[in-house]
Amino acid sequence: MSDKLILPRAVEAAIRSVNPATTRRDFLKSSGALVLTLSAGAAPVGKALAQAAAAGPYTDPDYLELDTWIVIHPDNTATFYVGKTDGGQGTGTAFRQMMCDELDIAYDNAKLVMGTTDITPDQGGSGGSDGIERDGWPMRRTAAEARRVLLELASERLDTPVTGLTARDATISVTADPSRSVTYAELIGGRRFDIALSGDNINQTTGIAKVKPVQDLRVIGQSIPRYDIPGKVEGTNSWAVDVKLPGMVHARNVKPPIAGATLRSIDESSVSDMPGFVAVVNRRNYVAVVCEREEQAIDAARQLVVDWTPPAEAPFPASDDLFDYIRDTAPTSVSDTDDAGDPDTAFARAARVVEAEFEVPYQGHTAIGPAHALADPSDGQMTIYSNDMKSYGLRNGVAAFLDMPRDRVRVVYMDGPQMYGRTAADDVGFEAAFLAKELGRPVRVQWMRDEETAWDTKGPAYTFKMRGAIDGDGRMSALEYDARAIDYNHVNYNEPDTVLIAQLMGIRRENPDPGEAKIPQTQYAIPNRKMAASVISLPLAWETPLRTGNLRDPDGPQVTFAYESFVDEMAAAAGADPVEFRLDMIERSDEDPRLRRARSLATVRAAAEHYGWDSRPSPNPRMLEGGGPIATGRGIAFTHRNGTVVATIAEVEVNRETGGIWVKRLVCAHDCGLVVNPLGLTQTVECGMLHGLSRALWEEVQFDAEKVTSVDWATHPSLRHADTPESVEVVIVNGDPNPDRPDLPHYGAGEASHKPMIAAVANAVHDATGVRLRRVPFRRERVLEALRAYS
Amino acid sequence: MSLVTLRVNGQSHEVDIEPGTPLLYVLRNDLNLSGPRFGCGLAQCGACTVIVDGVAIRSCVTPAASVSGEITTLEGLSRDGQLDPVQQAWIAEQVPQCGYCQNGQIMTARALLDSNPNPTDAEIREGMQGVLCRCMTYYRIQKAIKRASRETAAASFRDGDTPASEGAKA
């Protein structure tokens, strides 16, 4: 075990950024206006820094103080503190751009610190692609307020009214005589603003100042390269997996081999002679093995002899029987309905009626790096180094779970493998903290690959039953929609009574989460509707590897696959072009015509135009010409996600002999309002699409009636290099009816482009072959079967 | 425990480990080289890739004691303070999202270009097939490999070397 202390870069940067000789917390606590009196030569390093950082207690930074958000340094640079996390989608860079713009400081002269519970205000971490859409606003407003205060100070210093001053690059000058100027550092460098903000909650945080009109923004809108990329490429980035503390040990979990099994006994002597053995820790069905070295813990966890009693009844049906189970089981609740018009009459009068069913299996997050956390119990406190995207929730949950005061627990957010929802990063933080408290030593836990793939939370499996009517005018006059999702006892973020260790310890909440199944947003004119979505439960609701939790755009890809496939099916039944059929239904919809409808129309049209879409019905009437094995087709899918509008066109090649699908070209028209960073947005949209493509082509959790059998990359496959499209094109759209309005909002990205991807692929396969794919994922054996059944 | 000598990024290290210890844990935990990362422990994903004598290997399943050659990790790719052309291309194309797998992508791409300086699209797909990215940065990775190939060829042309046979494999 190395004694070298590696201090997390985020902490180090945060501490050093204020002043080498004081800490971030001291700065926030200090009451005097001047905190920068200590000699810079007194800079503590290494362990002294760590001790200063670990001193506690860890009180919450007050979001109603301007000093919580922004610090101006003596060298005329700034540091911003925000309560978000960035899984690599460039939100950190975007937030920095937003705040630089409002503050009038060059991007290169500012830094941004994210998501560490005792030094950044609680904005909840990440989730729901709401960082830019919602959390960027308090950041912009606080930066604008700091600029306002600086202008006031400059006005006094330069004896000139604020209206006669110009702020630029962290310097304020007299507009009429630019030789008279003062820098931000000269005004307030190293000192507190001591300005109170207002707002009923952190999202409402504001000062007196107003944000700039869009026309005055200079940093927003620039394609600035992401600040986190060089360190990730050079190998100098500091990750949550990298943190090492003196005396730390390594733990690995031992999970029940059969879901619902109960522990009868543990033979500790099976591992106690192994090198580096420290302890076996057991509470009811939770078992962990702790060793000095990482590989020792891995070996010992594999060798530990544990006797388990299998459950009396099967915990769940095998995955091959899952969809029949869903259809045959009475729902636990109906979670979403939408009824309109008179569907019965519409069906009675229909020129054509179409019925369809769709199925989507459980799919996993399966992070590339299994869940991990390091917990340090020093000084009766608890510090958790984690990549959990909701670091504040992890702090709160662990404090409750361990019955510790909240201000004795902190979470240091650091980079880690992608998050995309409620992952085992939550579970493992609790496990590390529990073990660290038990052993009184820093404990690092990482899940193994089989554990991650089998036991991480899943996106729920769905069945859909739909029926639609086409009237005499070739329009969709009615829709019946019946969706069912296995989502009972849905696991939410960082709950001390639903994290896996709590469940295995026997903790049960009185009322399990009812779960949720969704109906689609009716973005089209479908006057007569009967729509319902119901939740189903499995026999085993607790301690199950088939836990459901939020997976990227929860429910969206499943619901949009069924809905947008069915709309395509209706277009085909009407003999209409799929783009024109959708445009007609959008034009006649009762959506807000000035905003939503205009943006929908602009986005669908932009996708079609960029793709070079030629108007004709699907399937391609010439699909059988040529006679070779490769059939080519195109398909569109359209959706909204919160404020963002997205239309995606996929061009596919289907090999009729093998069933293999290659998505050759993707075009995504994406309207998320004001774009903060076009480069970062484009990359995020590309990756969101390809993750959707992975779910379309490959991803499915499989299990027998005892356990999950998807345990690695062979049994829960993912998109690979060979599947990559030849071309991925992102078209940034601003479909606002008043595109130049000064208050153009910024909406989210991350999940929107992920949502319609499965449907776009399925619709393209139909165009190419005439075959409607009804069961996700579209693996070649299933596609081949469908092709054969069709011909 | 036994003493094992490893040559990593041009330096020699002696470590006292159990003979079967995978190279990954020695690099990460004894030598504090955090480029290679644990992803699966099964040689399926590539996150742990290092280069040994020019060949990309999976350090999660390779016993440290079995490695006698020169090991290069992500930290050792740069030369004389200059990033490797692959790393430069990675930054230019803004490849990583979360970045956790990128060690494996970069190291595998480096070894691929060492054995085939001017790969076709199909050869890139084939050569990179075993390295997984859950953020799905594949599209940019492939662009970056082509850029690194192009710019290395242009640089050696400037340096007076024989230019790589552009288009020979197209």
Interface residues (C-beta under 8 A of the other chain):
Chain A: M1 S2 K4 I6 G87 G88 Q89 P225 R226 D228 I229 P230 K232 V233 E234 G235 T236 N237 S238 W239 V241 D242 K244 P275 R293 E294 E295 Q296 I298 T366 A367 I368 G369 P370 D415 G416 P417 Q418 M419 Q446 M448 R449 L679 G680 Q683 T684 E686 C687 M689 L690 H691 L693 S694 D712 W713 A714 S718 L719 R720 H721 A722 D723 T724 P725 E726 V728
Chain B: M1 E18 T21 P22 Y25 R28 N29 D30 N32 L33 S34 G35 R37 F38 G39 C40 G41 L42 Q44 C45 A47 T73 L74 E75 L77 S78 L83 Q87 W90 I91 Q94 V95 P96 Q97 C98 G99 Y100 C101 Q102 N103 I106 D121 I124 R125 E126 M128 Q129 V131 L132 C133 R134 C135 M136 T137 Y138 Y139 R140 I141 Q142
